[in-house]
């Protein structure tokens, strides 16, 4: 198993996208703490595609936050990303307001 890691968000190599850091496995479920869980695999995959295609890199730094996004993949791996407002933190901070709008619609 390969786990990509970062220190204070500094693991993105120039020109990489969020998809480059998270990977392309099939998504089966997504949970946004304090908001809800999308358990339909097709909807969860659509959310993941929206997240990875619309995320815009903001900075290498990360913020302290108590909200998280859990992404469950079909291979059994679950990733936890920190969330602050309309940003996720995974190898840096990524703005993705489109994802959060679509997530609430999917509930």
C-alpha positions, 0 to 999 in steps of 0.5 A, spaced: 500 500 500 502 506 498 500 512 502 502 519 499 503 524 505 505 531 506 508 536 511 504 542 513 500 541 506 507 541 502 507 535 498 504 538 491 509 538 485 508 543 481 502 543 476 498 537 480 491 537 481 487 534 487 485 528 483 493 527 482 494 526 490 487 522 491 487 517 486 482 514 481 479 508 485 471 508 485 468 511 490 462 508 494 460 513 500 462 520 502 460 523 509 461 531 511 461 531 518 455 536 521 452 535 514 450 528 512 452 522 508 451 520 501 451 512 501 448 511 493 455 509 490 453 513 483 452 519 487 458 519 491 462 518 485 459 524 482 461 528 488 468 525 487 468 527 480 466 534 482 470 535 487 477 533 484 475 537 477 473 543 480 478 544 486 482 550 485 489 550 489 490 555 494 496 554 498 501 549 501 498 551 508 492 548 512 488 550 518 485 547 524 478 545 523 473 540 526 470 538 520 472 533 516 470 529 509 470 522 509 471 518 502 470 511 502 473 507 496 471 500 493 477 498 495 476 498 502 480 505 503 477 511 507 480 517 506 479 523 511 480 530 509 479 536 513 474 541 511 474 549 513 468 553 509 468 551 502 475 548 502 478 541 503 485 540 506 489 534 502 496 536 500 495 543 501 488 547 501 483 547 495 477 551 494 471 547 491 465 551 492 461 547 487 463 541 490 459 543 497 453 546 493 452 539 489 453 535 496 448 538 499 443 537 493 445 530 493 442 529 500 
